[in-house]
């Protein structure tokens, strides 16, 4: 599909760009929302760290 070199083509590209940017921003938001869940999964006990010998 080729984009016409007219105002219609420019508006069409603008709408496509807008929706794709919203999709990417939403994806980043989902990844950032998962960080607290990952933090709970990787909880480290201080007592275990003190007992371990390196």
N, CA, C and O atoms as a Tripos MOL2 file, in Angstrom:
@<TRIPOS>MOLECULE
protein
  216   215    54     0     0
PROTEIN
NO_CHARGES

@<TRIPOS>ATOM
      1 N           0.8410   -1.1780    0.0000 N.3       1 UNK1
      2 CA          0.0000    0.0000    0.0000 C.3       1 UNK1
      3 C           0.8890    1.2440    0.0000 C.2       1 UNK1
      4 O           1.7630    1.3920    0.8540 O.2       1 UNK1
      5 N           0.6630    2.1160   -0.9430 N.am      2 UNK2
      6 CA          1.4270    3.3480   -1.0020 C.3       2 UNK2
      7 C           0.5990    4.4930   -0.4410 C.2       2 UNK2
      8 O          -0.6190    4.5450   -0.6080 O.2       2 UNK2
      9 N           1.2760    5.3920    0.2160 N.am      3 UNK3
     10 CA          0.6130    6.5740    0.7710 C.3       3 UNK3
     11 C           0.6000    7.6630   -0.2900 C.2       3 UNK3
     12 O           1.6210    7.9470   -0.9170 O.2       3 UNK3
     13 N          -0.5570    8.2660   -0.4830 N.am      4 UNK4
     14 CA         -0.5990    9.3680   -1.4440 C.3       4 UNK4
     15 C           0.1060   10.6000   -0.8790 C.2       4 UNK4
     16 O           0.0900   10.8290    0.3300 O.2       4 UNK4
     17 N           0.7090   11.3710   -1.7370 N.am      5 UNK5
     18 CA          1.4240   12.5790   -1.3300 C.3       5 UNK5
     19 C           0.4470   13.7610   -1.3300 C.2       5 UNK5
     20 O           0.5930   14.7280   -2.0770 O.2       5 UNK5
     21 N          -0.5560   13.6330   -0.4540 N.am      6 UNK6
     22 CA         -1.5860   14.6630   -0.3400 C.3       6 UNK6
     23 C          -1.8560   14.9180    1.1380 C.2       6 UNK6
     24 O          -1.2340   14.3070    2.0070 O.2       6 UNK6
     25 N          -2.7770   15.8170    1.4090 N.am      7 UNK7
     26 CA         -3.1700   16.0840    2.7960 C.3       7 UNK7
     27 C          -3.7960   14.8330    3.4030 C.2       7 UNK7
     28 O          -3.5860   14.5490    4.5830 O.2       7 UNK7
     29 N          -4.5580   14.0870    2.6150 N.am      8 UNK8
     30 CA         -5.1620   12.8440    3.0890 C.3       8 UNK8
     31 C          -4.0820   11.8580    3.5530 C.2       8 UNK8
     32 O          -4.2330   11.2160    4.5930 O.2       8 UNK8
     33 N          -3.0140   11.7410    2.7960 N.am      9 UNK9
     34 CA         -1.9150   10.8530    3.1790 C.3       9 UNK9
     35 C          -1.2360   11.3010    4.4540 C.2       9 UNK9
     36 O          -0.8750   10.4780    5.2950 O.2       9 UNK9
     37 N          -1.0590   12.6150    4.6010 N.am     10 UNK10
     38 CA         -0.4260   13.1390    5.8080 C.3      10 UNK10
     39 C          -1.3010   12.8950    7.0340 C.2      10 UNK10
     40 O          -0.7970   12.5370    8.0990 O.2      10 UNK10
     41 N          -2.6100   13.0880    6.8850 N.am     11 UNK11
     42 CA         -3.5270   12.8450    8.0010 C.3      11 UNK11
     43 C          -3.5640   11.3650    8.3440 C.2      11 UNK11
     44 O          -3.5970   10.9990    9.5190 O.2      11 UNK11
     45 N          -3.5580   10.5210    7.3380 N.am     12 UNK12
     46 CA         -3.5620    9.0750    7.5580 C.3      12 UNK12
     47 C          -2.3060    8.6360    8.3100 C.2      12 UNK12
     48 O          -2.3910    7.8430    9.2480 O.2      12 UNK12
     49 N          -1.1640    9.1360    7.9110 N.am     13 UNK13
     50 CA          0.0790    8.8040    8.6080 C.3      13 UNK13
     51 C           0.0530    9.3360   10.0360 C.2      13 UNK13
     52 O           0.5590    8.6810   10.9470 O.2      13 UNK13
     53 N          -0.5290   10.5140   10.2430 N.am     14 UNK14
     54 CA         -0.6170   11.0780   11.5920 C.3      14 UNK14
     55 C          -1.4740   10.2050   12.5020 C.2      14 UNK14
     56 O          -1.1170    9.9720   13.6570 O.2      14 UNK14
     57 N          -2.6060    9.7190   11.9830 N.am     15 UNK15
     58 CA         -3.4520    8.8410   12.7900 C.3      15 UNK15
     59 C          -2.7580    7.5240   13.1080 C.2      15 UNK15
     60 O          -2.8340    7.0280   14.2320 O.2      15 UNK15
     61 N          -2.0900    6.9680   12.1230 N.am     16 UNK16
     62 CA         -1.3610    5.7170   12.3500 C.3      16 UNK16
     63 C          -0.2630    5.9360   13.3880 C.2      16 UNK16
     64 O          -0.0850    5.1080   14.2820 O.2      16 UNK16
     65 N           0.4610    7.0220   13.2820 N.am     17 UNK17
     66 CA          1.5230    7.3420   14.2300 C.3      17 UNK17
     67 C           0.9550    7.5410   15.6370 C.2      17 UNK17
     68 O           1.5480    7.0840   16.6150 O.2      17 UNK17
     69 N          -0.1830    8.2150   15.7420 N.am     18 UNK18
     70 CA         -0.8030    8.4530   17.0390 C.3      18 UNK18
     71 C          -1.1810    7.1360   17.7110 C.2      18 UNK18
     72 O          -0.8620    6.9290   18.8820 O.2      18 UNK18
     73 N          -1.8520    6.2490   16.9900 N.am     19 UNK19
     74 CA         -2.2770    4.9880   17.5880 C.3      19 UNK19
     75 C          -1.0960    4.0770   17.9180 C.2      19 UNK19
     76 O          -1.1170    3.3800   18.9320 O.2      19 UNK19
     77 N          -0.0850    4.0770   17.0840 N.am     20 UNK20
     78 CA          1.0930    3.2600   17.3940 C.3      20 UNK20
     79 C           1.8500    3.7950   18.6050 C.2      20 UNK20
     80 O           2.3650    3.0160   19.4060 O.2      20 UNK20
     81 N           1.9200    5.1120   18.7430 N.am     21 UNK21
     82 CA          2.5900    5.6750   19.9160 C.3      21 UNK21
     83 C           1.8060    5.3680   21.1840 C.2      21 UNK21
     84 O           2.4030    5.1070   22.2280 O.2      21 UNK21
     85 N           0.4660    5.3950   21.1100 N.am     22 UNK22
     86 CA         -0.3470    5.0220   22.2790 C.3      22 UNK22
     87 C          -0.1380    3.5510   22.6290 C.2      22 UNK22
     88 O          -0.1140    3.1890   23.8050 O.2      22 UNK22
     89 N           0.0110    2.7160   21.6260 N.am     23 UNK23
     90 CA          0.2590    1.2920   21.8600 C.3      23 UNK23
     91 C           1.6060    1.0870   22.5560 C.2      23 UNK23
     92 O           1.7060    0.3000   23.4960 O.2      23 UNK23
     93 N           2.6180    1.7790   22.1050 N.am     24 UNK24
     94 CA          3.9470    1.6480   22.7020 C.3      24 UNK24
     95 C           3.9560    2.1960   24.1210 C.2      24 UNK24
     96 O           4.5510    1.5890   25.0120 O.2      24 UNK24
     97 N           3.3020    3.3420   24.3470 N.am     25 UNK25
     98 CA          3.2430    3.9260   25.6920 C.3      25 UNK25
     99 C           2.4810    2.9990   26.6320 C.2      25 UNK25
    100 O           2.8650    2.8470   27.7910 O.2      25 UNK25
    101 N           1.4110    2.3800   26.1520 N.am     26 UNK26
    102 CA          0.6620    1.4260   26.9800 C.3      26 UNK26
    103 C           1.5250    0.2100   27.3100 C.2      26 UNK26
    104 O           1.4900   -0.2890   28.4350 O.2      26 UNK26
    105 N           2.2840   -0.2570   26.3550 N.am     27 UNK27
    106 CA          3.1810   -1.3860   26.6030 C.3      27 UNK27
    107 C           4.2330   -1.0610   27.6460 C.2      27 UNK27
    108 O           4.5470   -1.8970   28.4930 O.2      27 UNK27
    109 N           4.7770    0.1420   27.5930 N.am     28 UNK28
    110 CA          5.7420    0.5670   28.6060 C.3      28 UNK28
    111 C           5.0700    0.6310   29.9680 C.2      28 UNK28
    112 O           5.6740    0.2580   30.9740 O.2      28 UNK28
    113 N           3.8260    1.1010   30.0120 N.am     29 UNK29
    114 CA          3.0810    1.1520   31.2730 C.3      29 UNK29
    115 C           2.8590   -0.2260   31.8640 C.2      29 UNK29
    116 O           2.9450   -0.4050   33.0780 O.2      29 UNK29
    117 N           2.5720   -1.2090   31.0070 N.am     30 UNK30
    118 CA          2.3880   -2.5820   31.4950 C.3      30 UNK30
    119 C           3.6880   -3.1190   32.0750 C.2      30 UNK30
    120 O           3.6840   -3.7480   33.1330 O.2      30 UNK30
    121 N           4.7890   -2.8780   31.3960 N.am     31 UNK31
    122 CA          6.0840   -3.3500   31.8910 C.3      31 UNK31
    123 C           6.4080   -2.6940   33.2350 C.2      31 UNK31
    124 O           6.8790   -3.3660   34.1520 O.2      31 UNK31
    125 N           6.1590   -1.3920   33.3570 N.am     32 UNK32
    126 CA          6.4250   -0.7120   34.6170 C.3      32 UNK32
    127 C           5.4980   -1.2000   35.7220 C.2      32 UNK32
    128 O           5.9000   -1.2380   36.8850 O.2      32 UNK32
    129 N           4.2730   -1.5720   35.3870 N.am     33 UNK33
    130 CA          3.3470   -2.0950   36.3910 C.3      33 UNK33
    131 C           3.7790   -3.4760   36.8780 C.2      33 UNK33
    132 O           3.4120   -3.8770   37.9820 O.2      33 UNK33
    133 N           4.5480   -4.2060   36.0810 N.am     34 UNK34
    134 CA          5.0050   -5.5370   36.4800 C.3      34 UNK34
    135 C           6.1930   -5.5010   37.4410 C.2      34 UNK34
    136 O           6.4710   -6.4980   38.1060 O.2      34 UNK34
    137 N           6.8850   -4.3890   37.5250 N.am     35 UNK35
    138 CA          8.0620   -4.3250   38.3990 C.3      35 UNK35
    139 C           7.7520   -4.6110   39.8640 C.2      35 UNK35
    140 O           8.5150   -5.3470   40.4890 O.2      35 UNK35
    141 N           6.6720   -4.0730   40.4580 N.am     36 UNK36
    142 CA          6.3870   -4.4440   41.8510 C.3      36 UNK36
    143 C           6.1120   -5.9440   42.0180 C.2      36 UNK36
    144 O           6.4680   -6.5260   43.0430 O.2      36 UNK36
    145 N           5.4890   -6.5620   41.0320 N.am     37 UNK37
    146 CA          5.2550   -8.0050   41.1250 C.3      37 UNK37
    147 C           6.5700   -8.7760   41.0730 C.2      37 UNK37
    148 O           6.7500   -9.7590   41.7920 O.2      37 UNK37
    149 N           7.4750   -8.3330   40.2290 N.am     38 UNK38
    150 CA          8.7870   -8.9840   40.1650 C.3      38 UNK38
    151 C           9.5580   -8.7770   41.4580 C.2      38 UNK38
    152 O          10.3190   -9.6500   41.8760 O.2      38 UNK38
    153 N           9.3680   -7.6380   42.0860 N.am     39 UNK39
    154 CA         10.0360   -7.3610   43.3530 C.3      39 UNK39
    155 C           9.5390   -8.3150   44.4370 C.2      39 UNK39
    156 O          10.3260   -8.7580   45.2740 O.2      39 UNK39
    157 N           8.2460   -8.6370   44.4350 N.am     40 UNK40
    158 CA          7.7160   -9.5840   45.4130 C.3      40 UNK40
    159 C           8.2430  -10.9770   45.1800 C.2      40 UNK40
    160 O           8.5040  -11.7060   46.1370 O.2      40 UNK40
    161 N           8.4060  -11.3620   43.9330 N.am     41 UNK41
    162 CA          8.9120  -12.6980   43.6320 C.3      41 UNK41
    163 C          10.3730  -12.8530   44.0320 C.2      41 UNK41
    164 O          10.7990  -13.9410   44.4190 O.2      41 UNK41
    165 N          11.1330  -11.7860   43.9430 N.am     42 UNK42
    166 CA         12.5590  -11.8610   44.2160 C.3      42 UNK42
    167 C          12.9340  -11.3680   45.6000 C.2      42 UNK42
    168 O          14.0540  -10.9020   45.8110 O.2      42 UNK42
    169 N          12.0070  -11.4650   46.5510 N.am     43 UNK43
    170 CA         12.2780  -10.9710   47.9010 C.3      43 UNK43
    171 C          13.4100  -11.7710   48.5240 C.2      43 UNK43
    172 O          13.4520  -12.9960   48.4100 O.2      43 UNK43
    173 N          14.3220  -11.0780   49.1810 N.am     44 UNK44
    174 CA         15.4900  -11.6950   49.8000 C.3      44 UNK44
    175 C          15.3800  -11.4860   51.3080 C.2      44 UNK44
    176 O          15.1230  -10.3760   51.7740 O.2      44 UNK44
    177 N          15.5730  -12.5340   52.0410 N.am     45 UNK45
    178 CA         15.5120  -12.4750   53.4950 C.3      45 UNK45
    179 C          16.8650  -12.0190   54.0350 C.2      45 UNK45
    180 O          17.9040  -12.5770   53.6810 O.2      45 UNK45
    181 N          16.8450  -10.9940   54.9010 N.am     46 UNK46
    182 CA         18.1050  -10.4730   55.4520 C.3      46 UNK46
    183 C          18.8180  -11.5170   56.2950 C.2      46 UNK46
    184 O          20.0450  -11.6110   56.2470 O.2      46 UNK46
    185 N          18.0800  -12.2980   57.0620 N.am     47 UNK47
    186 CA         18.7080  -13.3110   57.9030 C.3      47 UNK47
    187 C          19.4390  -14.3470   57.0630 C.2      47 UNK47
    188 O          20.5200  -14.7960   57.4420 O.2      47 UNK47
    189 N          18.8740  -14.7240   55.9480 N.am     48 UNK48
    190 CA         19.5240  -15.6910   55.0520 C.3      48 UNK48
    191 C          20.8040  -15.1230   54.4880 C.2      48 UNK48
    192 O          21.7980  -15.8360   54.3490 O.2      48 UNK48
    193 N          20.7850  -13.8250   54.1580 N.am     49 UNK49
    194 CA         22.0000  -13.2010   53.6160 C.3      49 UNK49
    195 C          23.1080  -13.1300   54.6580 C.2      49 UNK49
    196 O          24.2820  -13.3100   54.3330 O.2      49 UNK49
    197 N          22.7430  -12.8730   55.8910 N.am     50 UNK50
    198 CA         23.7690  -12.7760   56.9570 C.3      50 UNK50
    199 C          24.3980  -14.1370   57.2620 C.2      50 UNK50
    200 O          25.5750  -14.2160   57.6130 O.2      50 UNK50
    201 N          23.6140  -15.2030   57.1280 N.am     51 UNK51
    202 CA         24.1270  -16.5430   57.4200 C.3      51 UNK51
    203 C          24.9780  -17.1010   56.2970 C.2      51 UNK51
    204 O          25.8270  -17.9610   56.5320 O.2      51 UNK51
    205 N          24.7630  -16.6240   55.0760 N.am     52 UNK52
    206 CA         25.4950  -17.1870   53.9520 C.3      52 UNK52
    207 C          26.9480  -16.7500   53.9900 C.2      52 UNK52
    208 O          27.2620  -15.6430   54.4290 O.2      52 UNK52
    209 N          27.8130  -17.6050   53.5380 N.am     53 UNK53
    210 CA         29.2420  -17.3230   53.5420 C.3      53 UNK53
    211 C          29.7230  -17.2980   52.0940 C.2      53 UNK53
    212 O          29.4800  -18.2330   51.3310 O.2      53 UNK53
    213 N          30.3910  -16.2410   51.7370 N.am     54 UNK54
    214 CA         30.8720  -16.1030   50.3640 C.3      54 UNK54
    215 C          32.3040  -16.5300   50.2720 C.2      54 UNK54
    216 O          32.8930  -16.4870   49.1920 O.2      54 UNK54
@<TRIPOS>BOND
     1     1     2 1
     2     2     3 1
     3     3     4 2
     4     3     5 am
     5     5     6 1
     6     6     7 1
     7     7     8 2
     8     7     9 am
     9     9    10 1
    10    10    11 1
    11    11    12 2
    12    11    13 am
    13    13    14 1
    14    14    15 1
    15    15    16 2
    16    15    17 am
    17    17    18 1
    18    18    19 1
    19    19    20 2
    20    19    21 am
    21    21    22 1
    22    22    23 1
    23    23    24 2
    24    23    25 am
    25    25    26 1
    26    26    27 1
    27    27    28 2
    28    27    29 am
    29    29    30 1
    30    30    31 1
    31    31    32 2
    32    31    33 am
    33    33    34 1
    34    34    35 1
    35    35    36 2
    36    35    37 am
    37    37    38 1
    38    38    39 1
    39    39    40 2
    40    39    41 am
    41    41    42 1
    42    42    43 1
    43    43    44 2
    44    43    45 am
    45    45    46 1
    46    46    47 1
    47    47    48 2
    48    47    49 am
    49    49    50 1
    50    50    51 1
    51    51    52 2
    52    51    53 am
    53    53    54 1
    54    54    55 1
    55    55    56 2
    56    55    57 am
    57    57    58 1
    58    58    59 1
    59    59    60 2
    60    59    61 am
    61    61    62 1
    62    62    63 1
    63    63    64 2
    64    63    65 am
    65    65    66 1
    66    66    67 1
    67    67    68 2
    68    67    69 am
    69    69    70 1
    70    70    71 1
    71    71    72 2
    72    71    73 am
    73    73    74 1
    74    74    75 1
    75    75    76 2
    76    75    77 am
    77    77    78 1
    78    78    79 1
    79    79    80 2
    80    79    81 am
    81    81    82 1
    82    82    83 1
    83    83    84 2
    84    83    85 am
    85    85    86 1
    86    86    87 1
    87    87    88 2
    88    87    89 am
    89    89    90 1
    90    90    91 1
    91    91    92 2
    92    91    93 am
    93    93    94 1
    94    94    95 1
    95    95    96 2
    96    95    97 am
    97    97    98 1
    98    98    99 1
    99    99   100 2
   100    99   101 am
   101   101   102 1
   102   102   103 1
   103   103   104 2
   104   103   105 am
   105   105   106 1
   106   106   107 1
   107   107   108 2
   108   107   109 am
   109   109   110 1
   110   110   111 1
   111   111   112 2
   112   111   113 am
   113   113   114 1
   114   114   115 1
   115   115   116 2
   116   115   117 am
   117   117   118 1
   118   118   119 1
   119   119   120 2
   120   119   121 am
   121   121   122 1
   122   122   123 1
   123   123   124 2
   124   123   125 am
   125   125   126 1
   126   126   127 1
   127   127   128 2
   128   127   129 am
   129   129   130 1
   130   130   131 1
   131   131   132 2
   132   131   133 am
   133   133   134 1
   134   134   135 1
   135   135   136 2
   136   135   137 am
   137   137   138 1
   138   138   139 1
   139   139   140 2
   140   139   141 am
   141   141   142 1
   142   142   143 1
   143   143   144 2
   144   143   145 am
   145   145   146 1
   146   146   147 1
   147   147   148 2
   148   147   149 am
   149   149   150 1
   150   150   151 1
   151   151   152 2
   152   151   153 am
   153   153   154 1
   154   154   155 1
   155   155   156 2
   156   155   157 am
   157   157   158 1
   158   158   159 1
   159   159   160 2
   160   159   161 am
   161   161   162 1
   162   162   163 1
   163   163   164 2
   164   163   165 am
   165   165   166 1
   166   166   167 1
   167   167   168 2
   168   167   169 am
   169   169   170 1
   170   170   171 1
   171   171   172 2
   172   171   173 am
   173   173   174 1
   174   174   175 1
   175   175   176 2
   176   175   177 am
   177   177   178 1
   178   178   179 1
   179   179   180 2
   180   179   181 am
   181   181   182 1
   182   182   183 1
   183   183   184 2
   184   183   185 am
   185   185   186 1
   186   186   187 1
   187   187   188 2
   188   187   189 am
   189   189   190 1
   190   190   191 1
   191   191   192 2
   192   191   193 am
   193   193   194 1
   194   194   195 1
   195   195   196 2
   196   195   197 am
   197   197   198 1
   198   198   199 1
   199   199   200 2
   200   199   201 am
   201   201   202 1
   202   202   203 1
   203   203   204 2
   204   203   205 am
   205   205   206 1
   206   206   207 1
   207   207   208 2
   208   207   209 am
   209   209   210 1
   210   210   211 1
   211   211   212 2
   212   211   213 am
   213   213   214 1
   214   214   215 1
   215   215   216 2
@<TRIPOS>SUBSTRUCTURE
     1 UNK1         2 RESIDUE 1 A UNK
     2 UNK2         6 RESIDUE 1 A UNK
     3 UNK3        10 RESIDUE 1 A UNK
     4 UNK4        14 RESIDUE 1 A UNK
     5 UNK5        18 RESIDUE 1 A UNK
     6 UNK6        22 RESIDUE 1 A UNK
     7 UNK7        26 RESIDUE 1 A UNK
     8 UNK8        30 RESIDUE 1 A UNK
     9 UNK9        34 RESIDUE 1 A UNK
    10 UNK10       38 RESIDUE 1 A UNK
    11 UNK11       42 RESIDUE 1 A UNK
    12 UNK12       46 RESIDUE 1 A UNK
    13 UNK13       50 RESIDUE 1 A UNK
    14 UNK14       54 RESIDUE 1 A UNK
    15 UNK15       58 RESIDUE 1 A UNK
    16 UNK16       62 RESIDUE 1 A UNK
    17 UNK17       66 RESIDUE 1 A UNK
    18 UNK18       70 RESIDUE 1 A UNK
    19 UNK19       74 RESIDUE 1 A UNK
    20 UNK20       78 RESIDUE 1 A UNK
    21 UNK21       82 RESIDUE 1 A UNK
    22 UNK22       86 RESIDUE 1 A UNK
    23 UNK23       90 RESIDUE 1 A UNK
    24 UNK24       94 RESIDUE 1 A UNK
    25 UNK25       98 RESIDUE 1 A UNK
    26 UNK26      102 RESIDUE 1 A UNK
    27 UNK27      106 RESIDUE 1 A UNK
    28 UNK28      110 RESIDUE 1 A UNK
    29 UNK29      114 RESIDUE 1 A UNK
    30 UNK30      118 RESIDUE 1 A UNK
    31 UNK31      122 RESIDUE 1 A UNK
    32 UNK32      126 RESIDUE 1 A UNK
    33 UNK33      130 RESIDUE 1 A UNK
    34 UNK34      134 RESIDUE 1 A UNK
    35 UNK35      138 RESIDUE 1 A UNK
    36 UNK36      142 RESIDUE 1 A UNK
    37 UNK37      146 RESIDUE 1 A UNK
    38 UNK38      150 RESIDUE 1 A UNK
    39 UNK39      154 RESIDUE 1 A UNK
    40 UNK40      158 RESIDUE 1 A UNK
    41 UNK41      162 RESIDUE 1 A UNK
    42 UNK42      166 RESIDUE 1 A UNK
    43 UNK43      170 RESIDUE 1 A UNK
    44 UNK44      174 RESIDUE 1 A UNK
    45 UNK45      178 RESIDUE 1 A UNK
    46 UNK46      182 RESIDUE 1 A UNK
    47 UNK47      186 RESIDUE 1 A UNK
    48 UNK48      190 RESIDUE 1 A UNK
    49 UNK49      194 RESIDUE 1 A UNK
    50 UNK50      198 RESIDUE 1 A UNK
    51 UNK51      202 RESIDUE 1 A UNK
    52 UNK52      206 RESIDUE 1 A UNK
    53 UNK53      210 RESIDUE 1 A UNK
    54 UNK54      214 RESIDUE 1 A UNK
